[in-house]
């Protein structure tokens, strides 16, 4: 399994669109890995994309991606830094030509309400360009050779409107925990019941060293979660852990977060990072 981090930032990005804090000023000057766009991920060079934020167009240009060829898109939740359906509507007739494939979008019922609104505003219908599939918590499903295990995140309205996922290709399994507080007990029970063994764990570290809160994790949460996954036998000594989804409000630069996470053997993500289990 190959996981590519197209963007690794929270909603307002780093540098934040309107901010003059220390972290943002450093990113403007230093550039490189200090700059973070909105979070988006791709598996195996395009077999499955996770989330479609407002920065999806920027990612297309930056990484020379071909969204025309994308057939499967998994959406975690309805916030615009993870799902910007107005851009998806540009796949409808009148905006896009020469498409020979449908794009299948997978998300929960709340995500669908935002999707439907965007399509309706453009006066279009899905036709052959787009197909939406409503998914349910704790009900696994198959997509393009992957088994996807959805479960509720502590986020959004806290009414199962935000999901995280375990995604297996039959050999390796990725766990995403982005935009969530510490996982519910039911999440661990679900993963145990499904006999999940994790190869890659991508950890929400939005708050970094700031105080814990209900809808995002910090570095202390990350260490606790790693311990919990190990104690429950959900990972192995070879599991790769990546801290991800950073806000400038977390207070640390990329280099500072990297120095902190390396002490625990955890990778700090950056835009463009690739994790390839074949080459570990």
Residue pairs with C-beta under 8 A, 6 or more apart in sequence:
1 43
1 44
1 169
1 171
1 172
1 173
1 174
1 199
1 200
1 276
1 277
2 43
2 44
2 45
2 274
2 275
2 276
2 277
2 278
3 41
3 42
3 43
3 174
3 200
3 202
3 274
3 275
3 276
4 41
4 42
4 43
4 45
4 63
4 272
4 273
4 274
4 275
5 39
5 41
5 242
5 244
5 269
5 270
5 271
5 272
5 273
5 274
5 275
6 37
6 40
6 41
6 42
6 59
6 62
6 63
6 65
6 271
6 272
7 36
7 37
7 38
7 39
7 40
7 53
7 55
7 59
7 271
8 36
8 37
8 39
8 244
8 245
8 246
8 269
8 270
8 271
8 273
9 36
9 37
9 38
9 39
9 245
9 246
9 247
9 271
10 36
10 38
10 39
10 81
10 206
10 245
10 246
10 247
10 249
11 38
11 79
11 80
11 81
11 247
12 18
12 19
12 247
12 248
13 36
13 37
13 38
13 55
14 23
14 24
14 27
14 34
14 35
14 36
14 246
14 247
14 248
15 23
15 24
15 25
15 27
15 28
15 35
15 248
16 24
16 248
19 248
21 248
21 249
23 248
23 250
23 251
23 252
23 253
24 248
26 34
26 253
27 34
27 35
27 36
27 248
27 253
30 253
33 254
33 255
33 270
33 271
34 253
34 254
34 255
35 271
36 246
36 254
36 270
36 271
37 55
37 58
37 59
37 271
38 53
38 54
38 55
38 81
38 82
39 51
39 53
39 81
39 82
39 178
39 179
39 244
39 245
40 49
40 50
40 51
40 52
40 53
40 55
40 56
40 59
40 82
41 49
41 50
41 51
41 176
41 202
42 48
42 49
42 50
42 65
43 49
43 50
43 146
43 167
43 169
43 174
44 169
46 65
46 66
46 69
46 70
47 72
47 144
47 145
47 146
48 72
48 73
48 74
48 143
48 144
48 146
48 167
49 70
49 72
49 73
49 74
50 73
50 74
50 75
50 76
50 165
50 167
50 176
51 74
51 75
51 76
51 82
51 83
52 73
52 75
52 82
52 83
52 84
52 85
52 87
52 88
53 80
53 81
53 82
53 83
53 84
54 80
54 81
54 84
54 87
55 81
56 67
56 84
56 87
57 87
59 65
60 67
63 272
68 96
68 98
68 99
68 101
69 101
70 103
71 101
71 102
71 103
71 104
71 144
72 103
72 104
72 106
72 143
72 144
73 103
73 104
73 105
73 106
74 106
74 107
74 143
74 148
74 165
74 167
75 82
75 83
75 105
75 106
75 107
75 111
76 82
76 83
76 107
76 153
76 162
76 163
76 164
76 165
76 176
76 178
76 179
77 83
77 108
77 110
77 111
77 153
77 155
77 156
77 161
77 162
77 163
77 179
78 110
78 111
78 113
78 114
78 156
78 161
78 162
79 156
79 162
79 179
82 178
82 179
83 107
83 111
83 114
83 115
85 114
85 115
85 117
85 118
85 119
86 118
86 121
88 103
88 105
88 115
88 118
88 130
89 95
89 118
89 119
89 121
89 122
89 124
90 96
91 99
91 103
91 129
91 130
92 119
92 122
92 124
92 125
92 127
92 129
92 130
93 124
93 127
93 129
94 124
95 122
96 129
99 128
99 129
102 128
102 129
102 130
102 131
103 129
103 130
103 131
104 131
104 133
104 143
105 115
105 130
105 131
105 132
105 133
106 133
106 135
106 141
106 143
106 148
107 115
107 132
107 133
107 134
107 135
107 163
108 134
108 135
108 136
108 137
108 150
108 160
108 161
108 163
109 134
110 156
110 157
110 159
110 161
110 162
111 161
112 132
112 134
115 132
116 132
119 125
119 126
119 130
126 132
133 141
135 141
135 148
135 150
135 163
136 150
137 150
137 151
137 152
137 160
137 163
138 149
138 150
138 151
138 186
138 190
139 150
140 147
140 148
140 149
140 150
140 194
141 147
141 148
141 150
142 148
145 169
145 170
146 167
146 168
146 169
147 167
147 168
147 170
148 165
148 166
148 167
148 168
149 165
149 166
149 167
149 168
149 190
149 191
149 194
149 196
150 163
150 164
150 165
151 163
151 164
151 165
151 166
151 183
151 184
151 186
151 187
151 190
151 191
152 160
152 162
152 163
152 164
152 184
152 186
152 187
153 162
153 163
153 164
153 177
153 179
153 180
153 181
153 183
154 180
154 181
154 182
154 183
154 184
154 214
154 215
155 162
155 179
155 180
155 181
155 215
155 216
156 162
156 179
156 215
158 214
162 179
162 180
164 175
164 176
164 177
164 178
164 180
164 183
164 187
165 174
165 175
165 176
166 173
166 174
166 175
166 176
166 191
166 194
166 196
166 198
167 173
167 174
167 176
168 174
168 196
171 199
171 277
172 199
172 200
172 277
173 196
173 197
173 198
173 199
173 200
174 198
174 199
174 200
174 201
174 202
175 191
175 196
175 198
175 200
175 201
175 202
175 229
176 202
177 183
177 201
177 202
177 203
177 204
177 217
177 225
178 202
178 204
178 244
178 245
179 204
179 206
179 215
179 216
179 245
180 204
180 215
180 216
180 217
181 212
181 213
181 214
181 215
181 216
181 217
181 221
182 212
182 217
182 221
182 224
182 225
183 225
188 228
188 232
188 234
191 232
191 234
192 232
192 233
192 234
196 234
197 233
197 234
197 235
197 236
198 229
198 234
198 235
198 236
198 239
199 238
199 239
199 240
199 277
200 239
200 240
200 242
200 275
200 277
201 225
201 226
201 229
201 235
201 239
201 240
201 241
201 242
202 242
202 244
202 269
203 217
203 222
203 225
203 226
203 241
203 242
203 243
203 244
203 266
204 216
204 217
204 221
204 222
204 244
204 245
205 217
205 218
205 219
205 221
205 222
205 243
205 244
205 245
205 246
205 250
205 257
206 216
206 217
206 218
206 245
206 246
206 247
206 250
207 213
207 216
207 217
207 218
207 219
207 247
207 249
207 250
208 218
208 219
208 246
208 247
208 250
208 251
208 252
208 257
209 218
209 219
209 250
209 251
209 252
209 260
210 218
210 249
210 250
210 251
211 218
212 218
212 220
212 221
216 245
216 247
217 225
218 250
219 243
219 260
219 261
222 241
222 243
222 266
223 264
226 241
226 264
226 266
229 235
229 239
238 280
240 267
240 275
240 277
240 280
241 264
241 265
241 266
241 267
242 266
242 267
242 268
242 269
242 273
242 275
243 257
243 261
243 266
243 267
243 268
243 269
244 269
245 269
246 252
246 257
246 269
250 257
252 260
254 268
254 270
257 268
258 268
260 268
261 267
261 268
262 268
267 273
267 275
